[in-house]
Amino acid sequence: MQRSGRLSWSNQKDIAAALLAVHPAADRLSLSHEGLLDLILALPGFADAAVPPQPECLDHILWTWMRLADSGGGGTREPSRL
């Protein structure tokens, strides 16, 4: 997440990581854009306009959130050694 603790639409990966941290068990597949927007606006540290600058922002955040969840949180992982 951002070092300053402030989230904005320009930091979509940070928003996705914050969503994963706050809502790890959320049903992301059935989440509407309105529901996603509500979750984002309620995130601690979110300090931007209530409407994303482009409609695609929500899709990008949702897919990033899914990828982070599938990869175990999005942190860097050491390559496995045989």
Order of alpha helices (4+ residues) and beta strands (2+ residues): alpha-alpha-alpha
